[in-house]
Amino acid sequence: MMAWCAEHTAGGPLFQVPAEFLSPEARLIDPVGRLPSRICLELASHGPQGQVEQEAVDLLTDLAARCGSAERYSRCRRFLADRPVIGQRDPFSDGSHWNPALWKRVKDLYEPVPEYLLSSRVLALCGTCGLPGLSFGRRAAGPGTWCESEHCPPGVHFRLIRDPGRTLLLRRSLRIFLCLPGPTEFAALAELSRAGIGHDLVPAALGAHFVHTLAAAPYLLRTYDRLEPALLASRITNTPVDATADTLVVVPRRQADRPGYRSAFATALDDDCRRRTMLTTPDELVRQIGILHSSRKGNAHA
């Protein structure tokens, strides 16, 4: 069944996936890794019965409650985003920077390496994104290899862990919905900091921040790394962190520049959400905030 699914696109009649949700070439099982694809996980997170992304949200919400303060939660969240894999030597690699109290709060979010991620009893980590992959005996990423991000460039050597029994992996829902968009989120926040624009993390959400400018009301910044723009639009429409705030949806440049990505995202938003939502990238963010701010002032004087 897995092999059959890997060879057929999700638009086939047996899958019964609405055509407006997925691109024609979308596959629910990756043809190389023979594992549920990122698109499959995005689809499985869709709607009120969605589970995968919701698991990540629930885990982070529980972590925020256990941390007891926004500062502790922010440090724990950054630790998770930066460390999808914990090896035996990690407590010693940072010297005095390893925080035992922080590790105690987050360690239950890690689990042993599953057998399906091992090739000849070796765990391969992508040399670009750091997420688990399958090298199938090859030294570098390329045709015939796979990593969870599904978009890393060829030619970069895998990091091979030959004793995976002493390695822990962050749960997959967090690897996909926290670690993958992490570089985009932190790049966007760095751009805001360089521009002197303040921001506050929204704990009960994935990659959401209130952005404070001279405007009377803050903007809402939401960061994602999603392959399917229509599913992303549905997520924005149906999970409003603040139903009244103008929202900046930040995605990686490689996604925003895909042909049709921006237009498909905009088309899939409902009319009210489309008026308040702007898709952007980290390098465009500050300029787009300026455009929104000018528009608000213009409307106020109209």
TIVOMI-402170 format. One record per residue (C-alpha): y negated, x negated, z negated; residue number from 1. Coordinates in Angstrom, 2 decimals. Layout:
% TIVOMI-402170
{{Y; X; Z}; NUM}
...
//
This chain:
% TIVOMI-402170
{{0.00; 0.00; 0.00}; 1}
{{-2.44; -2.81; -0.87}; 2}
{{-1.69; -4.53; 2.44}; 3}
{{-2.23; -1.28; 4.36}; 4}
{{-5.55; -0.63; 2.61}; 5}
{{-6.67; -4.19; 3.35}; 6}
{{-6.12; -3.61; 7.07}; 7}
{{-7.97; -0.27; 7.30}; 8}
{{-11.61; 0.58; 6.78}; 9}
{{-12.69; 3.06; 4.13}; 10}
{{-14.04; 5.38; 6.81}; 11}
{{-10.51; 6.44; 7.75}; 12}
{{-9.54; 10.10; 7.14}; 13}
{{-6.93; 9.25; 4.50}; 14}
{{-9.54; 7.79; 2.14}; 15}
{{-11.81; 10.87; 2.37}; 16}
{{-14.93; 8.83; 1.54}; 17}
{{-18.15; 10.51; 2.73}; 18}
{{-19.42; 8.59; 5.75}; 19}
{{-22.99; 8.41; 4.43}; 20}
{{-21.90; 6.27; 1.47}; 21}
{{-20.29; 3.31; 3.21}; 22}
{{-20.86; 1.11; 6.23}; 23}
{{-18.27; 1.57; 9.02}; 24}
{{-16.56; -1.79; 8.38}; 25}
{{-16.21; -1.33; 4.60}; 26}
{{-12.81; -2.07; 3.09}; 27}
{{-11.64; -1.02; -0.36}; 28}
{{-9.14; -3.89; -0.61}; 29}
{{-10.28; -7.36; 0.35}; 30}
{{-8.10; -8.55; 3.26}; 31}
{{-7.89; -12.13; 1.93}; 32}
{{-7.79; -11.70; -1.84}; 33}
{{-5.74; -8.46; -1.62}; 34}
{{-7.72; -7.19; -4.62}; 35}
{{-10.17; -4.29; -4.99}; 36}
{{-13.28; -5.30; -3.10}; 37}
{{-16.83; -5.22; -4.41}; 38}
{{-17.41; -2.14; -2.28}; 39}
{{-14.41; -0.50; -3.96}; 40}
{{-15.93; -1.22; -7.39}; 41}
{{-19.31; 0.12; -6.27}; 42}
{{-17.64; 3.29; -5.01}; 43}
{{-15.58; 3.59; -8.21}; 44}
{{-18.87; 3.47; -10.14}; 45}
{{-20.43; 6.33; -8.18}; 46}
{{-21.33; 9.65; -9.76}; 47}
{{-20.82; 11.11; -13.25}; 48}
{{-17.13; 10.20; -13.21}; 49}
{{-17.82; 6.59; -12.24}; 50}
{{-16.08; 4.09; -14.48}; 51}
{{-16.52; 0.41; -13.62}; 52}
{{-20.29; 0.01; -13.90}; 53}
{{-20.32; 2.50; -16.77}; 54}
{{-17.87; 0.26; -18.65}; 55}
{{-20.34; -2.62; -18.28}; 56}
{{-23.20; -0.42; -19.52}; 57}
{{-21.15; 0.78; -22.50}; 58}
{{-20.15; -2.77; -23.44}; 59}
{{-23.74; -3.97; -23.33}; 60}
{{-25.00; -0.93; -25.24}; 61}
{{-22.47; -1.65; -27.98}; 62}
{{-23.48; -5.31; -27.99}; 63}
{{-27.16; -4.37; -28.35}; 64}
{{-26.30; -2.21; -31.36}; 65}
{{-24.30; -5.01; -32.98}; 66}
{{-27.05; -7.57; -32.38}; 67}
{{-29.56; -5.55; -34.37}; 68}
{{-32.64; -7.06; -32.69}; 69}
{{-33.96; -7.29; -29.14}; 70}
{{-34.23; -11.09; -29.39}; 71}
{{-30.60; -11.59; -30.45}; 72}
{{-29.41; -9.16; -27.78}; 73}
{{-31.42; -10.91; -25.08}; 74}
{{-29.87; -14.29; -26.02}; 75}
{{-26.35; -12.82; -26.03}; 76}
{{-26.91; -11.07; -22.72}; 77}
{{-28.19; -14.27; -21.09}; 78}
{{-25.17; -16.15; -22.45}; 79}
{{-22.83; -13.63; -20.79}; 80}
{{-24.73; -13.65; -17.49}; 81}
{{-24.61; -17.46; -17.35}; 82}
{{-21.00; -17.87; -18.51}; 83}
{{-18.45; -15.70; -16.72}; 84}
{{-15.84; -18.33; -17.68}; 85}
{{-15.33; -20.05; -21.03}; 86}
{{-13.19; -23.18; -21.08}; 87}
{{-11.66; -25.11; -23.95}; 88}
{{-14.44; -27.70; -23.92}; 89}
{{-17.38; -25.29; -23.76}; 90}
{{-18.09; -25.33; -27.52}; 91}
{{-18.59; -29.09; -27.24}; 92}
{{-20.37; -29.32; -23.88}; 93}
{{-23.75; -28.17; -25.17}; 94}
{{-23.66; -30.11; -28.43}; 95}
{{-26.00; -28.52; -30.95}; 96}
{{-26.93; -25.75; -28.49}; 97}
{{-23.60; -23.95; -28.96}; 98}
{{-24.31; -21.08; -31.31}; 99}
{{-21.26; -20.00; -33.36}; 100}
{{-22.99; -16.80; -34.53}; 101}
{{-23.77; -15.83; -30.93}; 102}
{{-20.21; -16.57; -29.82}; 103}
{{-18.87; -14.37; -32.63}; 104}
{{-20.89; -11.45; -31.25}; 105}
{{-19.71; -11.83; -27.65}; 106}
{{-16.20; -13.26; -27.81}; 107}
{{-14.51; -9.84; -27.69}; 108}
{{-15.98; -9.42; -24.18}; 109}
{{-13.78; -12.25; -22.90}; 110}
{{-10.07; -12.05; -22.14}; 111}
{{-7.24; -14.31; -20.94}; 112}
{{-7.01; -15.11; -17.23}; 113}
{{-4.82; -12.50; -15.49}; 114}
{{-1.90; -13.67; -13.36}; 115}
{{-3.33; -12.16; -10.18}; 116}
{{-6.18; -14.69; -10.25}; 117}
{{-3.83; -17.68; -10.37}; 118}
{{-2.58; -19.53; -7.33}; 119}
{{0.31; -21.90; -8.10}; 120}
{{-0.68; -21.51; -11.77}; 121}
{{-4.17; -22.85; -11.06}; 122}
{{-7.42; -20.95; -11.59}; 123}
{{-9.99; -21.67; -8.86}; 124}
{{-13.66; -21.13; -9.60}; 125}
{{-16.11; -20.80; -6.74}; 126}
{{-18.31; -23.86; -6.49}; 127}
{{-21.31; -21.70; -5.54}; 128}
{{-21.31; -18.63; -7.80}; 129}
{{-18.91; -19.84; -10.51}; 130}
{{-16.82; -16.67; -10.37}; 131}
{{-13.02; -16.67; -10.04}; 132}
{{-11.54; -17.12; -6.60}; 133}
{{-8.28; -17.75; -4.79}; 134}
{{-8.09; -21.06; -2.97}; 135}
{{-4.52; -20.72; -1.62}; 136}
{{-4.18; -24.48; -1.79}; 137}
{{-7.46; -25.27; -0.04}; 138}
{{-10.04; -27.54; -1.64}; 139}
{{-13.16; -25.78; -0.39}; 140}
{{-14.31; -22.24; 0.36}; 141}
{{-13.82; -21.04; 3.91}; 142}
{{-11.57; -18.86; 6.07}; 143}
{{-8.44; -17.95; 4.15}; 144}
{{-10.06; -18.25; 0.70}; 145}
{{-11.70; -15.64; -1.51}; 146}
{{-14.13; -15.41; -4.39}; 147}
{{-15.34; -12.37; -6.31}; 148}
{{-18.86; -12.53; -4.91}; 149}
{{-17.49; -12.22; -1.33}; 150}
{{-20.60; -13.81; 0.16}; 151}
{{-20.61; -17.50; -0.82}; 152}
{{-20.99; -20.07; 1.96}; 153}
{{-18.02; -22.09; 3.27}; 154}
{{-17.52; -25.78; 2.63}; 155}
{{-18.24; -25.84; -1.12}; 156}
{{-15.37; -27.24; -3.18}; 157}
{{-13.61; -25.08; -5.72}; 158}
{{-13.49; -26.12; -9.35}; 159}
{{-9.80; -26.11; -10.24}; 160}
{{-8.60; -25.35; -13.77}; 161}
{{-5.02; -26.50; -14.09}; 162}
{{-4.55; -25.26; -17.64}; 163}
{{-5.87; -21.67; -17.41}; 164}
{{-4.06; -20.66; -20.58}; 165}
{{-6.99; -22.20; -22.48}; 166}
{{-9.62; -20.41; -20.43}; 167}
{{-11.25; -17.02; -21.03}; 168}
{{-12.88; -14.75; -18.45}; 169}
{{-15.65; -12.26; -19.03}; 170}
{{-14.41; -8.74; -18.27}; 171}
{{-14.58; -7.98; -14.57}; 172}
{{-17.03; -5.10; -14.91}; 173}
{{-19.50; -7.52; -16.49}; 174}
{{-18.77; -10.28; -13.97}; 175}
{{-19.62; -7.93; -11.11}; 176}
{{-22.47; -5.90; -12.59}; 177}
{{-24.10; -8.49; -14.89}; 178}
{{-23.22; -11.99; -13.65}; 179}
{{-23.56; -11.34; -9.91}; 180}
{{-27.10; -9.93; -10.07}; 181}
{{-28.04; -12.41; -12.81}; 182}
{{-29.61; -15.05; -10.52}; 183}
{{-31.70; -12.37; -8.80}; 184}
{{-32.83; -10.91; -12.10}; 185}
{{-33.81; -14.25; -13.62}; 186}
{{-35.57; -15.31; -10.42}; 187}
{{-37.60; -12.09; -10.51}; 188}
{{-38.50; -12.59; -14.17}; 189}
{{-39.52; -16.19; -13.45}; 190}
{{-41.88; -14.93; -10.72}; 191}
{{-43.43; -12.48; -13.19}; 192}
{{-43.88; -15.21; -15.80}; 193}
{{-45.55; -17.53; -13.28}; 194}
{{-47.97; -14.72; -12.45}; 195}
{{-48.67; -14.05; -16.15}; 196}
{{-47.11; -10.58; -15.99}; 197}
{{-45.37; -9.41; -19.18}; 198}
{{-42.01; -7.65; -19.26}; 199}
{{-39.63; -6.14; -21.83}; 200}
{{-35.86; -5.73; -21.48}; 201}
{{-34.46; -2.19; -21.60}; 202}
{{-31.26; -2.60; -23.67}; 203}
{{-29.37; 0.54; -22.62}; 204}
{{-29.35; -0.32; -18.91}; 205}
{{-28.20; -3.01; -16.48}; 206}
{{-30.96; -5.38; -15.39}; 207}
{{-33.82; -3.05; -16.30}; 208}
{{-37.23; -4.21; -17.58}; 209}
{{-40.56; -2.56; -18.16}; 210}
{{-43.28; -4.58; -16.42}; 211}
{{-46.68; -4.53; -18.06}; 212}
{{-49.81; -4.95; -15.94}; 213}
{{-53.39; -3.73; -16.23}; 214}
{{-52.14; -0.36; -15.04}; 215}
{{-52.15; 2.44; -17.59}; 216}
{{-48.38; 2.92; -17.33}; 217}
{{-45.76; 0.15; -16.95}; 218}
{{-43.64; -0.28; -13.87}; 219}
{{-39.87; -0.21; -14.12}; 220}
{{-38.04; -3.22; -12.70}; 221}
{{-34.34; -2.75; -11.86}; 222}
{{-32.25; -5.60; -10.48}; 223}
{{-29.03; -5.23; -8.48}; 224}
{{-26.71; -7.12; -6.19}; 225}
{{-25.08; -4.33; -4.19}; 226}
{{-23.41; -4.36; -0.80}; 227}
{{-23.84; -0.67; -0.01}; 228}
{{-27.46; 0.53; 0.07}; 229}
{{-26.62; 4.24; -0.05}; 230}
{{-24.56; 3.80; -3.21}; 231}
{{-27.40; 1.77; -4.71}; 232}
{{-29.85; 4.56; -3.88}; 233}
{{-27.56; 7.09; -5.53}; 234}
{{-27.44; 4.92; -8.65}; 235}
{{-31.25; 4.76; -8.78}; 236}
{{-31.61; 8.50; -8.24}; 237}
{{-28.97; 9.60; -10.73}; 238}
{{-29.55; 7.14; -13.59}; 239}
{{-33.31; 7.13; -14.18}; 240}
{{-34.25; 4.84; -17.07}; 241}
{{-37.69; 6.44; -16.91}; 242}
{{-38.01; 9.43; -14.62}; 243}
{{-41.80; 9.08; -14.38}; 244}
{{-42.29; 5.33; -13.81}; 245}
{{-42.85; 3.71; -10.43}; 246}
{{-39.71; 1.65; -9.87}; 247}
{{-39.28; -1.74; -8.22}; 248}
{{-35.67; -2.26; -7.17}; 249}
{{-35.04; -5.99; -6.74}; 250}
{{-32.11; -7.19; -4.63}; 251}
{{-31.17; -10.62; -3.26}; 252}
{{-32.92; -11.68; -0.09}; 253}
{{-29.56; -11.88; 1.74}; 254}
{{-29.07; -8.14; 1.10}; 255}
{{-32.62; -7.00; 1.84}; 256}
{{-32.59; -8.83; 5.17}; 257}
{{-29.35; -7.27; 6.39}; 258}
{{-30.06; -5.05; 9.43}; 259}
{{-30.64; -1.50; 8.30}; 260}
{{-30.27; -2.19; 4.56}; 261}
{{-33.81; -1.19; 3.54}; 262}
{{-33.92; 1.88; 5.78}; 263}
{{-30.48; 3.07; 4.62}; 264}
{{-31.58; 2.68; 0.99}; 265}
{{-34.78; 4.65; 1.56}; 266}
{{-33.01; 7.41; 3.52}; 267}
{{-30.45; 7.92; 0.74}; 268}
{{-33.11; 8.46; -1.97}; 269}
{{-34.26; 11.99; -2.71}; 270}
{{-37.87; 12.79; -1.80}; 271}
{{-39.31; 12.46; -5.30}; 272}
{{-37.51; 9.19; -6.01}; 273}
{{-38.52; 7.78; -2.61}; 274}
{{-42.22; 8.26; -3.48}; 275}
{{-41.82; 6.26; -6.68}; 276}
{{-39.38; 3.55; -5.57}; 277}
{{-39.90; 0.30; -3.68}; 278}
{{-37.10; -2.07; -2.63}; 279}
{{-38.10; -5.70; -2.91}; 280}
{{-36.84; -9.25; -3.51}; 281}
{{-37.79; -11.84; -6.16}; 282}
{{-40.17; -13.69; -3.84}; 283}
{{-41.88; -10.43; -2.76}; 284}
{{-42.12; -8.94; -6.25}; 285}
{{-45.57; -10.01; -7.43}; 286}
{{-47.15; -9.08; -4.10}; 287}
{{-45.48; -5.65; -4.20}; 288}
{{-46.77; -5.06; -7.73}; 289}
{{-50.24; -5.80; -6.41}; 290}
{{-49.75; -3.27; -3.61}; 291}
{{-48.56; -0.61; -6.07}; 292}
{{-51.45; -1.36; -8.42}; 293}
{{-53.98; -1.01; -5.59}; 294}
{{-52.35; 2.25; -4.52}; 295}
{{-52.56; 3.62; -8.06}; 296}
{{-56.27; 2.77; -8.28}; 297}
{{-56.88; 4.33; -4.90}; 298}
{{-55.12; 7.54; -5.92}; 299}
{{-57.07; 7.64; -9.19}; 300}
{{-60.40; 7.51; -7.31}; 301}
{{-59.33; 9.97; -4.62}; 302}
//
